[in-house]
Amino acid sequence: MKQLLTLVACLGSFFLFSQNERIDDLAVKLAYQNADSTKVDLSLMLIEELYAIKDYKKALPYINQTALLAEKLNYTKGLAESTFYRALIYTERNDYYNAIDNYDKSRKYYLTISDTLGIAKVSNSIGLVEIKRGNYAVGLKNSLSAIEIFEKQDLKDELSSAYNNLAEAYFKTNQIDKAIDFNIKALDVRKQINDRKGIIASTKNIADLYATRKEHRKAIEYYEDVLEMLNPTTDQDLRGEILPKLGSQYLEFKEYTKASEYLVEGLRYNRKQGNDEGILRALNAIGNLNLQKRKVKLAELQLNEAYAIAQKIDNKTELLENYKLHIALDSTRGYYQNAFFWQNKYYDLKEELSKVNQPVFPTDVEPLDLDDSNSIEDQLDNFEDNDNKATTTSWLDNPLVKYGLLAALAILITLLLFSFLKRNKYKKLLAEQEEKLAQEKVRNEAILEQTHHLEEVNQVKDKLFSIVSHDLKDSISSIKAFLDLLKEDSISKEEFNDLIPELSENANNASSLLFNLLNWSKSQMQSLEPKPELFNIQDVFHTKMALVEQKVEDKRIVLIDESQRDFIYADRSMVEIVIQNLITNAVKFSRTGDVITVSNQDINGKALICVEDTGVGISRENIDKLFNANKNFTTVGTKNEKGTGLGLTIAKDLVELNDGRIWVESTENVGSKFFIELPKAAPIA
């Protein structure tokens, strides 16, 4: 390895020495060259060498001298080239306004001599500058016009740059498909010219874009290609970035072995390199992996460490992911208050990032219509036509005719000018008013949309606080009162033992309230996505029926199990929440001796689940309120059991998330039947 590094260093030194020798040689020749076009060309060669080694300070004086000599000699090509290099240097210094000014001058010179390649180079450079400034429409127009020439002349280096510019512009304007297409084109060209760094950059961009579009298999393919190309000594930061990303893609398919292999390697590698960004990305992904595998303690340690690093380095994107994983972690452990805390932080940060990530388009550049953009050939034709018109000689030779026509023309021009100024002023005022109205409309729409969003958030929070302040306070206050009586010796232990069933009922009510509150709030999260799988619905029935055995015995209810072994395709945890809620409701509204029947059957290729009871039933007017989150409808059970009014709202949200539907048929004092229809297989792509 040391020998290889020594060889690389020697080659680099040799190249640098050779380049400096060439620069010195060109400088000597230039000093003895006569002031003609050959000297301009020689000077341009020297400028090119200085630009290549980024010695801009030395290059600028040569550029200015070359431009002056070219102008004196009326050598337009020299003027075009020297002005172009000046624009390139301004671009490197991020002085975009001077860069654009010099690019425009250079393009006019190239148009004068009909140099299509020169025009294309200028257009591509302008495209890159405008994309960096956020003027994506202008950047796209210029790069697209340049590509036509580069493709015709098969200029690989220029095509690589232009394709890459377009890919970036399409990505910034959220046109992911086109961004992928042009990254693939850039990759193909970079392979042809053996540009290793460019190949790696394009391959990584394609992988990131496929990951954004949730085409995880494609993303895995390109991430693995990047890994194979990386040099262990020179590409350490990139390797630390790719390993956790690749592991996260395998995690999307629940391929835990592969995911674990890449994520653990990525974490170890980034810790060795001291790369906080890579450590954070790997810890979040490994925490998610362990959470899915129900290794809760290990997941907690990893997510807490990731949380501390995200705050330290202020990586808000990974911090948002960490909040989401903390919600899932505390939900799994039953720490509902903590989960609610993380959920609030998640929403606040998500709203902040949505504002920050909105692209800002400068208002000092007029919008362009890309469909009507002129090609470079069109620009040349227009320029030549204008030039011909400017050089056409007049056929009027008679002085009297000339002066008479000039006088008449002057009067006519005066009248036209007056009319034009008046009309132009009116048009300008009209345009300003239209622009103000358009801006006001956009502003009002943005404010209205933000207001609606805030109203929805406030409604969610109001509902949560309302329920917590009434239902939860009642249950906990009752429990505290019982304990205070015992503490103050106001009742005997025997009397307290008699109150234990009621105390247990209040504790169950509080637990049920927290359970439903958490799941309802989770169902409101825009990022909540079901993780469907095939599972036996009969197993779910048996598990949930066991939870209500004590209640069934207390109320002397007959519980009939008519379920049969059958598989459905849905998120099992979501379906379990729904089934538990329906069985609990059936017990709650059944009287002594009533019958509850659970069953399932295959109807037209879908699973039809039914929870039926012979309880008190539901009136027609109340049925419409059951699944409405805004109504918060609840009634007490046959033994005064309390509810939150959220259970069936949660059930409806969760069933619909799994491409199903839920409905009820009920008659007062006869009973109720709750039906759920869910798919039995994954949808055909």
Summary of the structure (lengths in Angstrom):
residues: 685
radius of gyration: 36.9
end to end distance: 50.2
largest distance: 131.5
contacts: 2067
relative contact order: 0.04
helix: 72%
strand: 7%
